[in-house]
Amino acid sequence: MAHILMGVSGSAACFKAAALCSQLTREQHQVQVVLTPAAAQMVTPLQFSCLSGKAALCDEFDPQHPSGMDHIAFADEADVLVVVPATANTLGILAQGLALHLLGSLALAFDPSKPRLFAPAMHPRMWANPAVQRNVGVLVSDGWQMIGPEEGSTACGSVGLGRMAEVAAIFQAIANIQIS
Ligand SMILES: Cc1cc2nc3c(=O)[nH]c(=O)nc-3n(C[C@H](O)[C@H](O)[C@H](O)COP(=O)(O)O)c2cc1C
């Protein structure tokens, strides 16, 4: 059983993150979901709260939060950080170390010696863009593990390299991690 901090960014593949959340929870993992504001336009925080049994987070400035320092507390208690799906925008934020949304803040507060994974999902031309590839290169050299993307038809209906890895492959990559 691991404490998994699951970041969901605003891709058309967001709905697949719900299946992953469900599968991880059924395997007795503790899953804390954090959606970016863009992801919350595509899927609802409530959906992830139901699946994980924990209130999904989205807004860093939500006055209902018991503490204003959630980005430290949630990063502290997690064993693994996984970003599924990872948009081009969020890859840039993570690679540049920016805290432009709660997920970015959490990623900065997360201990980089613990496992960090991301599963990109985007239009093939976005994926091929040199800026995106540069950001991915930075993340991998910073120790992040990339899962996918795959060749095929993307959630937005284009065909090429950029389709998010299958949920089963992401689940397996998480299951393979040794939690210390
Ligand atoms: C319907 C729809 C689908 C989108 N799908 C993707 C996608 O698969 N990958 C991506 O990088 N951006 C996608 N975008 C654009 C992102 O939502 C946009 O860049 C947003 O700023 C990402 O913010 P975030 O990284 O904070 O979640 C999509 C936008 C819309 C409206």
The ligand as an ORCA input file, in Angstrom:
! r2SCAN-3c Opt
* xyz 0 1
  C     -11.138     19.804    -25.109
  C      -9.684     20.113    -24.835
  C      -8.774     19.092    -24.848
  C      -7.420     19.357    -24.612
  N      -6.545     18.314    -24.631
  C      -5.247     18.562    -24.403
  C      -4.307     17.473    -24.402
  O      -4.654     16.303    -24.599
  N      -3.015     17.765    -24.140
  C      -2.568     19.045    -23.909
  O      -1.368     19.228    -23.700
  N      -3.441     20.079    -23.893
  C      -4.744     19.866    -24.128
  N      -5.635     20.922    -24.101
  C      -5.147     22.255    -23.777
  C      -4.971     22.412    -22.272
  O      -6.194     22.161    -21.579
  C      -4.464     23.840    -21.971
  O      -3.175     23.995    -22.500
  C      -4.448     24.147    -20.502
  O      -3.894     25.435    -20.310
  C      -3.634     23.127    -19.736
  O      -3.569     23.534    -18.391
  P      -2.963     22.590    -17.272
  O      -1.673     22.063    -17.776
  O      -2.791     23.528    -16.114
  O      -3.956     21.538    -16.971
  C      -6.989     20.679    -24.348
  C      -7.927     21.707    -24.322
  C      -9.257     21.435    -24.567
  C     -10.244     22.569    -24.541
*
